[in-house]
C-alpha cells in the first residue's frame, strides 16, 4: 500500500513539474515586449508625473496597462493564427500604397522610440562614466546592433529577461528606501484626475505605455515560432498560454512604471523639487535617500536603455521587412536595412537635441499620436474573417477593442486641444 501511494505521489509530482515546465516553455515573447514600456521614455514621463503631480497620475499607468494587455493579447493571436506579423498582414491584406503609408508611419514611430532609448542609455553612461551624450548614444547603437545581428530570439529573450529583472530589483530596492504615502497612491491608481498643466505628461505616459512598435514587435516574435503550421491542439494550447504570458509580463511592467512614479512622488514632490533632467534626478537622489540610490538609478536606466534600444531595432527591422512581405530575419537585406533606417536617423537627430529630458517627453507624445493608426490597423486585421478565419474577434472582444481605439483617439484629440 505504501509503495502504491508513493508511486501515485511521484506521478502527481512529475505531472506537476511537466505542467510548470510546459507553462514556462510558452513564456518569453511578452517579456521582450515589456521592456518597451519600461524604457527611458517612460522614465522621463513617470518622473515628470511623480515629481510634478505626486500620486495623481498613477491612474494613467493603470488605464494604459489594462488597454495594453488587451491589445497585446489580441495582436499576439494574430501572430499565432496567421504565422505572420502585423506588418506582413498589412502588406498582404491592404492595398500596397496604403500599407506603405501605414507602415512608414509605424517606422517613424520606431525611430522616435530608438531616439528615446539611445538618449536614456547615453544619459546613464554619462552618470556612471562621464561619457558625452553623442558618444554614449553611438556606443549604445553599436552594442545593440551586435546583439541583434549575433543573437537568436531565444538568446535575446534570456538577455532581455535578465535586464527586466535587474530593473525591477533596482526599483524594489529604491521604493523600499523611501517613505511612500500608500493611501494617496491607492487613490491615485484608481481615481482619474487631470491636474492643471498635466496634458503633455499624460499624453507622454499613454504613448510610453501603449507603444505602437510593441504591437508590431509582439506579433513578430510570436509568429517566429510558427505554431500555425503545427496541429490544431498545439495552436489551441499556445492561444491559452499566450494570455498568461501577456498578463504576467505586462503586470511586471505596470509595477515598474508605478514604482517610478512612487519614487518621484515620495522623494521629489514631497520636497517640492521639480525634475527637468534624468541626470538631475540621479544627483538629487544621493543626498535625499543615500549615495547608493544614485548609482542604482543610473544602472537601472542603463539596463533599460540597452534592452529597449534592442527591441526598438527589432521592431523597426520587422516593420521595414513587412513592407516587402517578409518576416524579420537579420540575415536578410531588408531587415538589416530596416535596422539601419531605425538607428541612423535617431542618432542624427540626437546631434541637434539641446534638452534631452524634453526630447524624451516629446518622443513619447509622438508615439501616442501615431498609436491610433496602429491600433486600427490591428483591429481591422483581427476583426476580418478573411485574415483570421475561425479565430476572428468575437463580438464582445471586437466591441471592447474598438472602444479602446476610440478612447485612445479621443484622448489624443482632447489632450492636444486642451494642452
C-alpha positions as CSV (number, residue, x, y, z in Angstrom):
1,X,0.0,0.0,0.0
2,X,2.8,2.4,0.9
3,X,4.5,1.8,-2.4
4,X,1.2,2.4,-4.3
5,X,0.7,5.8,-2.5
6,X,4.4,6.7,-3.1
7,X,4.1,5.9,-6.8
8,X,0.9,8.0,-7.1
9,X,2.5,10.9,-5.3
10,X,5.6,10.6,-7.6
11,X,3.3,10.6,-10.6
12,X,1.4,13.7,-9.4
13,X,4.8,15.4,-8.7
14,X,6.1,14.6,-12.1
15,X,2.9,15.7,-13.8
16,X,3.0,19.0,-11.9
17,X,6.7,19.6,-12.9
18,X,5.8,18.9,-16.5
19,X,2.9,21.3,-16.4
20,X,5.0,24.0,-14.9
21,X,7.7,23.3,-17.4
22,X,5.1,23.5,-20.2
23,X,3.9,26.9,-19.0
24,X,7.4,28.3,-18.9
25,X,8.1,26.9,-22.4
26,X,5.5,29.4,-23.7
27,X,6.6,32.4,-21.6
28,X,9.0,34.8,-23.3
29,X,7.6,36.9,-26.1
30,X,5.7,39.1,-23.5
31,X,8.9,39.8,-21.6
32,X,10.6,41.3,-24.7
33,X,7.6,43.5,-25.2
34,X,7.6,44.5,-21.6
35,X,11.0,46.2,-21.8
36,X,9.5,48.6,-24.4
37,X,7.2,50.2,-21.8
38,X,9.8,50.5,-19.1
39,X,12.2,52.3,-21.4
40,X,13.9,55.7,-20.8
41,X,10.9,57.5,-22.3
42,X,8.8,56.0,-19.6
43,X,11.4,57.1,-17.0
44,X,11.1,60.7,-18.2
45,X,7.3,60.6,-18.3
46,X,6.9,58.9,-15.0
47,X,9.5,61.1,-13.2
48,X,7.7,64.2,-14.6
49,X,4.4,62.8,-13.4
50,X,5.6,61.9,-9.9
51,X,7.7,65.0,-9.3
52,X,5.1,67.5,-10.6
53,X,1.8,65.9,-9.6
54,X,2.6,63.4,-6.8
55,X,0.4,60.3,-6.9
56,X,-2.4,61.9,-9.0
57,X,-1.4,60.4,-12.4
58,X,-0.9,56.8,-11.3
59,X,-4.3,56.1,-12.9
60,X,-2.9,56.8,-16.3
61,X,-0.4,53.9,-15.8
62,X,-3.3,51.6,-14.7
63,X,-5.6,52.5,-17.5
64,X,-2.9,52.3,-20.1
65,X,-1.7,48.9,-18.9
66,X,-5.2,47.5,-19.0
67,X,-5.6,48.6,-22.6
68,X,-2.1,47.4,-23.3
69,X,-2.9,43.9,-22.1
70,X,-6.0,43.6,-24.3
71,X,-4.2,45.0,-27.3
72,X,-1.0,42.9,-27.0
73,X,-3.1,39.8,-26.3
74,X,-5.1,40.5,-29.5
75,X,-2.1,41.1,-31.7
76,X,-0.3,38.0,-30.4
77,X,-3.3,36.0,-31.5
78,X,-2.8,37.4,-35.0
79,X,0.8,36.2,-35.0
80,X,-0.1,32.7,-33.7
81,X,-3.0,32.2,-36.1
82,X,-1.5,33.7,-39.2
83,X,2.1,32.8,-38.7
84,X,2.7,36.4,-39.9
85,X,3.4,39.6,-38.1
86,X,1.2,42.7,-38.2
87,X,3.4,44.3,-40.9
88,X,3.3,41.2,-43.1
89,X,-0.5,41.2,-42.8
90,X,-0.7,44.9,-43.8
91,X,1.3,44.0,-46.9
92,X,-0.9,41.1,-47.8
93,X,-4.4,42.4,-47.0
94,X,-4.2,46.2,-47.6
95,X,-3.6,47.9,-51.0
96,X,0.1,48.3,-51.3
97,X,0.0,52.1,-51.4
98,X,-2.0,52.2,-48.2
99,X,0.2,49.6,-46.5
100,X,3.3,51.6,-47.3
101,X,1.8,54.7,-45.8
102,X,0.7,52.9,-42.6
103,X,3.9,51.0,-42.2
104,X,6.0,54.2,-42.9
105,X,4.2,55.9,-40.0
106,X,5.0,52.9,-37.8
107,X,8.6,53.0,-38.9
108,X,8.8,56.7,-37.9
109,X,7.4,55.7,-34.5
110,X,10.2,53.1,-34.2
111,X,12.7,55.8,-34.9
112,X,11.2,58.1,-32.2
113,X,11.4,55.1,-29.9
114,X,15.0,54.4,-30.7
115,X,15.8,58.1,-30.1
116,X,14.4,57.9,-26.6
117,X,16.2,54.7,-25.9
118,X,19.6,55.9,-27.1
119,X,19.2,59.1,-25.1
120,X,18.3,57.2,-21.9
121,X,21.3,54.8,-22.2
122,X,23.6,57.7,-23.1
123,X,22.4,59.6,-20.0
124,X,23.1,56.6,-17.9
125,X,26.6,56.2,-19.3
126,X,27.2,59.9,-18.6
127,X,26.1,59.5,-15.0
128,X,28.3,56.4,-14.5
129,X,31.4,57.2,-16.6
130,X,31.0,60.8,-17.7
131,X,30.7,59.7,-21.4
132,X,29.4,62.6,-23.6
133,X,25.8,62.1,-24.8
134,X,26.5,61.6,-28.5
135,X,29.3,59.1,-27.9
136,X,27.1,57.2,-25.4
137,X,24.3,57.1,-28.0
138,X,26.6,55.7,-30.7
139,X,28.0,53.1,-28.2
140,X,24.5,52.0,-27.4
141,X,23.6,51.7,-31.1
142,X,26.8,49.6,-31.8
143,X,26.2,47.3,-28.8
144,X,22.6,46.7,-29.7
145,X,23.4,46.2,-33.4
146,X,25.9,43.5,-32.4
147,X,23.2,41.9,-30.1
148,X,20.7,41.8,-32.8
149,X,23.0,40.5,-35.6
150,X,24.5,37.8,-33.5
151,X,21.7,36.5,-31.3
152,X,18.6,34.4,-31.9
153,X,15.2,35.2,-30.4
154,X,15.7,32.7,-27.6
155,X,19.1,34.2,-26.6
156,X,17.6,37.7,-26.8
157,X,14.7,36.7,-24.6
158,X,17.0,35.5,-21.9
159,X,19.2,38.6,-22.1
160,X,16.2,41.0,-22.0
161,X,14.5,39.0,-19.2
162,X,17.7,39.5,-17.2
163,X,17.6,43.2,-17.9
164,X,14.0,43.4,-16.9
165,X,14.7,41.5,-13.6
166,X,17.6,43.9,-12.8
167,X,15.4,47.0,-13.4
168,X,12.6,45.6,-11.3
169,X,15.1,44.7,-8.5
170,X,16.6,48.2,-8.6
171,X,13.2,49.9,-8.2
172,X,12.1,47.5,-5.5
173,X,15.2,48.5,-3.5
174,X,14.7,52.2,-4.1
175,X,11.0,52.2,-3.3
176,X,11.9,50.4,0.0
177,X,14.3,53.2,0.7
178,X,11.7,56.0,0.7
179,X,8.5,56.8,2.6
180,X,5.6,56.2,0.2
181,X,2.2,57.6,1.1
182,X,0.4,54.3,0.2
183,X,-3.1,55.8,0.9
184,X,-2.6,58.5,-1.7
185,X,-1.0,56.0,-4.1
186,X,-4.0,53.7,-3.8
187,X,-6.4,56.6,-4.6
188,X,-4.1,57.7,-7.5
189,X,-4.2,54.2,-9.1
190,X,-8.0,54.2,-9.5
191,X,-9.1,57.8,-9.4
192,X,-8.8,59.6,-12.8
193,X,-7.9,63.3,-12.4
194,X,-6.3,65.8,-14.8
195,X,-4.4,68.4,-12.9
196,X,-3.6,71.7,-14.5
197,X,-0.7,71.6,-17.0
198,X,-0.6,67.8,-16.9
199,X,-1.6,67.3,-20.6
200,X,1.8,66.7,-22.0
201,X,2.7,64.3,-19.2
202,X,-0.5,62.3,-19.5
203,X,-0.1,62.0,-23.3
204,X,3.6,61.0,-22.8
205,X,2.6,58.3,-20.3
206,X,0.0,57.0,-22.7
207,X,2.4,56.8,-25.6
208,X,5.2,55.4,-23.4
209,X,3.0,52.5,-22.1
210,X,1.0,51.6,-25.2
211,X,3.8,51.9,-27.8
212,X,3.0,51.3,-31.5
213,X,6.2,49.5,-32.2
214,X,5.4,47.0,-29.5
215,X,2.2,45.9,-31.2
216,X,4.3,45.1,-34.3
217,X,7.1,43.5,-32.2
218,X,4.8,41.1,-30.2
219,X,3.2,39.7,-33.4
220,X,6.6,39.3,-35.0
221,X,8.2,37.5,-32.0
222,X,5.4,35.1,-31.5
223,X,4.8,34.3,-35.2
224,X,8.5,33.3,-35.5
225,X,7.7,30.1,-33.6
226,X,5.3,29.1,-36.4
227,X,2.6,27.5,-34.2
228,X,0.2,27.8,-37.1
229,X,1.9,25.0,-39.1
230,X,1.7,22.6,-36.2
231,X,-1.5,20.6,-35.4
232,X,-4.7,22.3,-34.1
233,X,-4.1,21.1,-30.5
234,X,-0.7,22.9,-30.3
235,X,-2.1,26.1,-31.6
236,X,-5.0,26.0,-29.1
237,X,-2.6,25.4,-26.3
238,X,-0.4,28.3,-27.4
239,X,-3.5,30.6,-27.6
240,X,-4.4,29.6,-24.0
241,X,-0.9,30.1,-22.6
242,X,-0.3,33.4,-24.5
243,X,-2.7,35.3,-22.3
244,X,-0.8,34.2,-19.2
245,X,2.5,35.3,-20.8
246,X,1.0,38.7,-21.7
247,X,-0.7,39.2,-18.3
248,X,2.4,38.3,-16.3
249,X,4.7,40.4,-18.5
250,X,2.5,43.5,-18.6
251,X,1.8,43.2,-14.9
252,X,5.6,43.4,-14.2
253,X,5.7,46.5,-16.4
254,X,2.8,48.1,-14.5
255,X,4.6,47.5,-11.2
256,X,7.9,49.1,-12.5
257,X,6.1,52.1,-14.1
258,X,4.2,52.6,-10.9
259,X,7.4,52.3,-8.8
260,X,8.9,55.1,-10.9
261,X,6.0,57.5,-10.1
262,X,6.0,56.4,-6.4
263,X,9.7,57.1,-6.1
264,X,9.4,60.5,-7.8
265,X,6.4,61.4,-5.7
266,X,7.9,60.3,-2.4
267,X,11.3,61.9,-3.0
268,X,10.8,65.0,-5.2
269,X,7.1,66.0,-5.0
270,X,7.1,65.7,-1.2
271,X,10.1,68.0,-1.0
272,X,8.7,70.5,-3.6
273,X,11.5,69.7,-6.0
274,X,10.8,69.8,-9.8
275,X,12.7,67.4,-12.1
276,X,13.6,68.6,-15.6
277,X,16.5,66.1,-16.3
278,X,17.2,62.5,-15.6
279,X,20.7,63.5,-14.5
280,X,19.2,65.9,-12.0
281,X,17.1,63.1,-10.6
282,X,20.2,60.9,-10.0
283,X,22.0,63.8,-8.4
284,X,19.1,64.6,-6.1
285,X,18.6,61.0,-5.0
286,X,22.0,60.8,-3.4
287,X,21.6,63.5,-0.7
288,X,17.9,62.7,-0.2
289,X,18.0,58.9,0.3
290,X,21.7,57.9,0.2
291,X,24.7,57.7,-2.1
292,X,23.8,54.2,-3.3
293,X,20.4,55.4,-4.7
294,X,22.0,57.4,-7.5
295,X,24.2,54.5,-8.7
296,X,21.3,52.1,-8.6
297,X,19.2,54.6,-10.6
298,X,21.9,55.0,-13.2
299,X,22.5,51.3,-13.6
300,X,18.8,50.5,-14.0
301,X,18.5,53.3,-16.6
302,X,21.4,51.8,-18.5
303,X,19.8,48.3,-18.5
304,X,16.5,49.9,-19.6
305,X,18.2,51.8,-22.4
306,X,20.2,48.9,-23.8
307,X,17.3,46.4,-23.7
308,X,14.7,48.8,-25.2
309,X,17.2,50.0,-27.9
310,X,17.5,46.4,-29.0
311,X,13.7,45.9,-29.1
312,X,13.2,49.2,-31.0
313,X,15.7,48.0,-33.6
314,X,13.9,44.7,-33.9
315,X,10.6,46.4,-34.3
316,X,11.9,48.8,-36.9
317,X,13.6,46.0,-38.9
318,X,10.4,43.9,-38.7
319,X,8.2,46.8,-39.9
320,X,10.5,47.6,-42.9
321,X,10.8,43.9,-43.8
322,X,7.0,43.7,-43.7
323,X,6.8,46.3,-46.4
324,X,8.1,43.7,-48.7
325,X,6.0,40.8,-47.3
326,X,9.0,39.4,-45.4
327,X,9.5,38.3,-41.8
328,X,12.2,39.7,-39.5
329,X,15.5,38.0,-40.2
330,X,18.8,39.7,-39.5
331,X,20.4,37.6,-42.2
332,X,18.1,39.2,-44.7
333,X,18.9,42.5,-46.5
334,X,15.6,44.2,-45.8
335,X,15.7,43.5,-42.1
336,X,19.3,44.9,-41.9
337,X,18.3,47.9,-43.9
338,X,15.3,48.4,-41.6
339,X,17.6,48.3,-38.6
340,X,19.8,51.0,-40.2
341,X,16.8,53.1,-41.1
342,X,15.7,53.0,-37.4
343,X,19.0,53.6,-35.7
344,X,20.8,56.1,-38.1
345,X,18.0,58.8,-38.2
346,X,17.7,58.6,-34.4
347,X,21.4,59.1,-33.9
348,X,21.4,62.0,-36.4
349,X,18.5,63.7,-34.5
350,X,20.5,63.4,-31.2
351,X,23.1,65.7,-32.7
352,X,20.6,68.6,-32.7
353,X,19.0,68.0,-29.3
354,X,19.7,70.6,-26.6
355,X,17.2,69.4,-24.0
356,X,17.3,65.7,-23.6
357,X,14.5,65.4,-21.0
358,X,12.1,67.4,-23.1
359,X,13.1,65.3,-26.2
360,X,12.2,62.2,-24.2
361,X,8.7,63.6,-23.4
362,X,8.0,64.8,-26.9
363,X,9.1,61.4,-28.4
364,X,6.6,59.7,-26.2
365,X,3.9,62.2,-27.1
366,X,4.6,61.4,-30.8
367,X,4.1,57.7,-30.1
368,X,0.7,58.5,-28.6
369,X,-0.3,60.4,-31.7
370,X,0.7,57.6,-34.0
371,X,-0.9,54.9,-31.8
372,X,-4.5,55.1,-33.2
373,X,-3.2,54.3,-36.7
374,X,-1.5,51.1,-35.5
375,X,-4.4,50.1,-33.2
376,X,-7.0,50.4,-36.0
377,X,-4.7,48.5,-38.4
378,X,-4.5,45.7,-35.9
379,X,-8.3,45.7,-35.3
380,X,-9.0,45.7,-39.0
381,X,-6.9,42.6,-39.3
382,X,-8.1,40.7,-36.2
383,X,-11.8,41.5,-37.0
384,X,-11.6,40.2,-40.5
385,X,-12.7,36.6,-41.1
386,X,-10.6,36.6,-44.3
387,X,-7.5,37.2,-42.2
388,X,-8.3,35.2,-39.0
389,X,-10.7,32.5,-40.2
390,X,-12.5,30.9,-37.3
391,X,-10.3,32.8,-34.9
392,X,-11.7,36.2,-35.8
393,X,-12.5,38.5,-32.9
394,X,-15.8,37.6,-31.2
395,X,-18.4,40.4,-31.0
396,X,-17.7,41.3,-27.4
397,X,-13.9,41.3,-27.9
398,X,-14.3,43.4,-31.1
399,X,-16.5,46.0,-29.3
400,X,-14.1,46.2,-26.4
401,X,-11.0,46.6,-28.6
402,X,-12.6,49.1,-31.0
403,X,-13.8,51.1,-27.9
404,X,-10.1,51.2,-26.7
405,X,-9.1,52.5,-30.1
406,X,-11.7,55.2,-30.0
407,X,-10.8,56.1,-26.4
408,X,-7.1,56.5,-27.3
409,X,-8.0,58.6,-30.3
410,X,-10.3,60.9,-28.3
411,X,-7.7,61.2,-25.5
412,X,-5.2,62.3,-28.1
413,X,-7.5,64.9,-29.6
414,X,-8.8,66.2,-26.3
415,X,-5.4,66.4,-24.6
416,X,-3.9,68.2,-27.7
417,X,-6.8,70.6,-27.8
418,X,-6.8,71.3,-24.1
419,X,-3.0,71.3,-23.8
